[in-house]
Amino acid sequence: MRGRLFKTHLQPKQANQKKKISKRPKLTKEFQTGLNERRRAAYLSYKNAIQSLLSGLEKDIERVAIENRKSIKKVSQDVQMARQVY
């Protein structure tokens, strides 16, 4: 017996059923520009924080490499591995 001979409550949905789209409110031009400015400011702040973190990290890597007589590449690889472990 290959198929079911009786109906179940789990029938396939219609193939052409449309997805319900919720309507989003329209924003005024002034609000959009203000929102975009806030987004840009937040992005630049984050970017600057990451840059300062990386520049400080590079200085620390160089310091550790000099103090322990290791190559910068070796120390940076070890830092990368430690980051993944912890």
C-alpha positions as CSV (number, residue, x, y, z in Angstrom):
1,M,0.0,0.0,0.0
2,R,1.7,3.1,-1.2
3,G,-0.5,6.0,-0.1
4,R,-3.0,6.8,2.5
5,L,-6.6,6.1,1.7
6,F,-8.0,8.4,4.4
7,K,-7.7,12.1,5.0
8,T,-5.6,13.4,7.9
9,H,-5.6,16.8,9.5
10,L,-2.1,17.3,8.0
11,Q,-2.9,18.2,4.5
12,P,-0.4,20.2,2.3
13,K,-0.9,23.9,2.2
14,Q,-1.8,25.6,-1.0
15,A,1.1,26.2,-3.3
16,N,0.1,29.8,-4.2
17,Q,-0.4,31.0,-0.6
18,K,1.1,34.5,-0.2
19,K,3.3,35.5,2.7
20,K,1.8,38.1,4.9
21,I,3.8,41.3,4.9
22,S,3.5,43.7,7.8
23,K,3.4,47.3,6.8
24,R,6.3,49.5,8.0
25,P,5.6,53.1,8.9
26,K,7.0,55.7,6.6
27,L,9.7,57.9,8.1
28,T,10.0,61.5,7.3
29,K,13.1,62.8,5.5
30,E,14.3,64.7,8.6
31,F,14.0,61.6,10.8
32,Q,15.8,59.5,8.2
33,T,18.7,61.9,8.0
34,G,18.9,62.0,11.8
35,L,18.8,58.2,12.0
36,N,21.5,57.9,9.3
37,E,23.7,60.4,11.1
38,R,23.4,58.5,14.4
39,R,24.2,55.2,12.6
40,R,27.3,56.8,11.0
41,A,28.4,58.2,14.3
42,A,28.0,54.8,16.0
43,Y,29.9,53.1,13.2
44,L,32.8,55.5,13.3
45,S,32.9,55.3,17.1
46,Y,33.1,51.5,16.9
47,K,35.7,51.6,14.1
48,N,37.9,54.0,16.1
49,A,37.6,51.8,19.2
50,I,38.7,48.7,17.3
51,Q,41.6,50.6,15.7
52,S,42.8,51.8,19.1
53,L,42.5,48.3,20.5
54,L,44.5,46.8,17.7
55,S,47.2,49.4,17.8
56,G,47.6,48.9,21.5
57,L,47.6,45.1,21.0
58,E,50.3,45.5,18.3
59,K,52.5,47.5,20.7
60,D,52.0,44.9,23.4
61,I,52.9,42.1,21.0
62,E,56.1,43.9,20.0
63,R,57.0,44.5,23.7
64,V,56.5,40.8,24.6
65,A,58.4,39.7,21.6
66,I,61.4,41.9,22.5
67,E,61.3,40.9,26.2
68,N,61.2,37.2,25.4
69,R,63.4,37.2,22.3
70,K,60.7,35.7,20.1
71,S,59.6,36.9,16.6
72,I,56.6,39.1,16.3
73,K,55.0,36.5,14.1
74,K,55.4,33.8,16.7
75,V,53.9,36.0,19.5
76,S,51.0,37.1,17.3
77,Q,50.2,33.5,16.5
78,D,50.3,32.6,20.1
79,V,48.0,35.5,21.0
80,Q,45.6,34.4,18.3
81,M,45.6,30.8,19.6
82,A,45.0,32.0,23.1
83,R,42.1,34.1,21.9
84,Q,40.5,31.0,20.4
85,V,41.0,28.9,23.5
86,Y,39.8,31.3,26.1
